[in-house]
Amino acid sequence: MQPLSYTALEGIKVDRPRDRIAQIEAHARDKRVFDLGALDETAYAAKQDSGRWLHSRLCAVASEVVGIDNSALVPEQGLKTRPNGIIVNADIFALSDSVARYGRPDLIVVGELIEHLPDTLGFLRNLKACPELQGVALVFSTPNACSWHNLAIGLAGRESTHPDHLQIYSYKTLRTLFDRAGIELQSLAPYGARFDEMIDRSGAAGRVAVRSFQAGINLLEWLTPMLSAGWIGVARI
């Protein structure tokens, strides 16, 4: 990754945005995966067979996927999701226990989770301090603080934020977080906006409008990748 000087007008080069789940999925092929915050309970029922549920997509390419989630919707015995997939009720801050029970993963996936945490730096330092995870690959995704769609709806006096979101990150703040946690961040790439849930909830005319808005935002993201919907990072613990 390019070195940063943290000057006010520093130039940053990033790739063109691509699909979020497809990028993460590519890293999981034939791997043993820990999928942190796997349930995605806000849309679990709707996404199970839609091709838009990250956990299911991981199961399709990985050798084994253990989802780790402390949601009350995950029963004590766990939730069997696929022949090679399960979601267990466990603590993402106590991954040593999960390693002892399920074995050491090849990859840890943290999809759209860190923006929900009250202490993301503490979470990353906890990963770094876990001896069983040293050298394990980490892939994460999170929304971008500086995105076109936030600007567009902000001009209309609106904001699209889930009540569980506690913070939102930019390219540089993510670089800083990983530097301070002592975790090697190897790449940080943008992903494009998708409004699938809004499309699902809309009528015929609304779906046309939302798809048109998405297409316009995606064009702007392609032209200015720093203003894409979110970030996908690849790191080594």
NORCORMO-V40330 format. One record per pair of residues at least 24 apart in sequence whose ideal C-beta (glycine too) atoms are under 7 Angstrom apart, sorted by the first residue. I is the first residue (numbers start at 1). J is the second residue. D is the distance in Angstrom with one decimal. If there is no record, write none. Layout:
# NORCORMO-V40330
i	j	d
I	J	D
I	J	D
This chain:
# NORCORMO-V40330
i	j	d
1	185	6.6
1	186	7.0
1	187	6.5
1	188	6.8
4	172	6.7
4	175	6.0
6	172	6.9
12	171	5.9
12	226	6.3
14	189	6.4
14	190	5.7
14	225	4.9
14	226	6.2
15	189	5.0
15	190	6.9
15	225	6.6
16	222	5.8
16	225	5.6
17	190	4.1
17	191	5.5
17	192	4.0
17	221	4.8
17	222	6.7
17	225	5.6
17	228	4.1
18	191	6.2
18	192	6.8
19	191	6.6
19	192	6.8
20	141	5.6
20	191	3.8
20	230	6.6
20	232	6.4
21	54	5.6
21	57	5.3
23	189	6.9
23	191	6.4
23	232	5.0
24	54	6.6
24	109	6.1
24	111	6.3
24	139	5.5
24	141	6.4
24	232	6.5
25	57	5.1
25	58	6.6
25	61	5.6
27	107	6.2
27	139	4.9
27	234	6.8
28	58	5.0
28	61	5.4
28	62	4.5
28	107	5.9
28	109	6.7
29	61	4.5
29	62	7.0
30	62	7.0
30	63	5.5
31	62	5.2
31	63	6.4
31	106	4.1
31	107	4.6
32	63	5.9
32	64	4.8
32	103	6.8
32	105	5.0
32	106	4.8
33	58	5.6
33	62	4.7
33	64	6.9
33	65	4.7
33	105	5.9
33	107	5.0
33	109	5.8
34	66	5.5
34	68	6.0
34	98	6.7
34	105	4.3
34	108	4.8
35	65	5.5
35	66	6.9
35	67	4.4
35	68	7.0
35	109	4.9
36	68	5.3
36	92	4.8
36	108	6.5
36	109	6.7
36	110	4.9
36	113	5.9
37	69	5.7
37	92	6.9
37	110	7.0
37	111	7.0
37	113	3.9
38	67	2.7
38	68	6.5
38	69	5.1
38	87	4.9
39	67	6.8
39	69	4.4
39	71	5.0
39	73	6.2
39	74	6.2
39	87	5.8
41	71	5.1
41	73	5.4
42	162	7.0
43	197	6.2
46	200	6.9
52	196	5.8
54	111	4.7
55	81	6.3
55	85	6.8
55	87	7.0
56	81	6.9
56	82	6.9
58	109	6.5
59	84	5.7
59	85	3.9
66	98	6.8
66	102	4.8
68	92	5.7
68	98	5.8
93	123	6.9
93	126	5.5
95	130	5.6
95	133	6.4
96	130	5.6
96	132	5.6
99	132	4.3
104	132	5.9
105	136	6.1
106	137	6.7
107	137	4.8
107	139	6.5
108	136	5.9
108	138	4.9
109	139	5.3
110	138	6.8
110	140	3.9
111	141	5.1
112	141	5.7
112	142	6.5
114	140	6.3
114	142	5.2
115	142	5.3
115	143	6.1
115	165	5.1
115	166	6.7
115	167	5.9
115	168	5.8
116	164	5.0
116	165	6.4
116	166	6.3
117	166	6.8
118	166	5.9
120	177	6.2
121	177	5.8
121	180	6.1
121	181	6.1
124	177	6.3
124	178	6.7
124	181	3.5
124	183	5.8
125	181	5.0
127	183	6.9
127	237	5.4
128	181	5.6
128	182	5.2
128	183	5.5
128	237	6.2
133	237	5.0
134	237	6.2
135	236	6.7
135	237	6.7
136	237	5.0
137	236	6.0
138	235	4.4
138	236	7.0
138	237	5.7
139	232	6.9
139	234	5.5
140	233	5.1
141	191	6.6
141	230	5.9
141	231	6.7
141	232	4.8
142	169	5.7
142	230	5.9
142	231	5.8
143	168	5.6
143	229	6.6
143	230	4.5
144	170	6.8
144	228	5.9
144	229	6.1
144	230	4.9
144	231	5.7
145	169	5.7
145	170	4.4
146	170	5.4
146	226	6.7
146	227	5.8
147	227	5.7
147	228	6.4
147	229	5.2
148	217	5.2
148	220	4.6
148	221	6.0
148	227	4.7
149	193	5.1
149	217	5.1
149	229	6.3
152	217	6.9
171	226	6.7
171	231	6.8
174	231	6.1
174	233	6.4
178	235	6.2
183	235	5.2
183	237	5.8
184	235	6.0
184	236	4.7
185	233	5.9
185	235	4.8
186	234	4.9
186	235	6.0
186	236	6.3
187	233	6.9
187	234	4.6
188	231	5.6
188	233	4.9
189	232	5.2
190	225	4.9
190	228	3.4
190	231	6.2
191	228	6.3
191	229	6.1
191	230	5.1
191	232	5.6
192	218	5.2
192	221	5.2
192	228	5.9
192	229	5.9
193	217	4.9
193	218	6.4
193	221	6.6
193	229	3.7
